[in-house]
Amino acid sequence: MGLMKVFSGSEILALALKEKIEAVGVDTVIKDNIQSARLAGFGSSGSAVELFIQETDFSKANPVIEEFRLNI
């Protein structure tokens, strides 16, 4: 299976969700588009940070993700 994107938005919100997902035992991957663009020497637009999980972990992480989305 592969990675699936579960969140895209600000770094602060992505890190908060990352903590909550990892608290239930699901590993996450963060892709920081702004940092990547800055290192390459150009700017970035759109969603700054994307959060990914393994597709096989979705059923375990989904309740946490939905609760997070309802509270932001």
C-alpha positions as CSV (number, residue, x, y, z in Angstrom):
1,M,0.0,0.0,0.0
2,G,1.0,3.6,-0.3
3,L,0.8,6.9,1.4
4,M,-2.4,8.9,1.5
5,K,-2.7,12.6,2.2
6,V,-4.9,13.3,5.3
7,F,-4.3,17.0,5.8
8,S,-2.9,20.1,4.0
9,G,-2.6,23.5,5.6
10,S,-0.5,25.5,8.0
11,E,2.5,24.0,9.7
12,I,1.1,24.6,13.2
13,L,-2.2,22.7,12.4
14,A,-0.3,19.9,10.7
15,L,2.0,19.4,13.7
16,A,-0.9,19.4,16.0
17,L,-2.7,16.7,14.0
18,K,0.6,14.7,13.6
19,E,0.8,14.5,17.4
20,K,-2.8,13.3,17.8
21,I,-2.4,10.7,15.1
22,E,0.9,9.4,16.4
23,A,-0.7,9.2,19.9
24,V,-2.9,6.3,18.6
25,G,0.1,4.5,17.2
26,V,0.0,5.6,13.5
27,D,3.2,6.8,11.8
28,T,3.0,10.0,9.8
29,V,5.0,11.7,7.1
30,I,5.1,15.5,6.7
31,K,5.9,17.3,3.4
32,D,6.8,20.9,4.0
33,N,6.4,22.6,0.6
34,I,7.5,26.1,1.8
35,Q,10.7,24.8,3.3
36,S,11.4,22.8,0.2
37,A,10.8,25.8,-2.1
38,R,12.9,28.0,0.1
39,L,15.9,25.6,-0.1
40,A,15.5,25.4,-3.8
41,G,15.6,29.2,-4.1
42,F,12.0,30.1,-5.0
43,G,8.7,30.8,-3.3
44,S,5.7,28.6,-2.8
45,S,2.0,29.2,-3.0
46,G,-1.0,27.1,-1.8
47,S,-1.0,24.7,1.1
48,A,2.2,24.9,3.0
49,V,2.4,21.5,4.7
50,E,0.9,18.1,3.9
51,L,0.5,15.2,6.3
52,F,0.4,11.6,5.0
53,I,-0.3,8.2,6.6
54,Q,-0.2,4.7,5.3
55,E,-3.4,3.7,3.6
56,T,-3.6,0.6,5.8
57,D,-3.7,2.8,8.9
58,F,-6.6,4.9,7.7
59,S,-9.3,3.1,9.7
60,K,-7.3,3.6,12.9
61,A,-6.5,7.3,12.2
62,N,-9.8,8.4,10.7
63,P,-11.7,9.1,14.0
64,V,-8.8,11.3,15.2
65,I,-8.7,13.1,11.9
66,E,-12.4,13.7,11.9
67,E,-12.4,15.0,15.4
68,F,-9.5,17.3,14.6
69,R,-11.3,18.7,11.6
70,L,-14.5,19.4,13.6
71,N,-12.5,21.3,16.2
72,I,-10.6,23.7,13.9
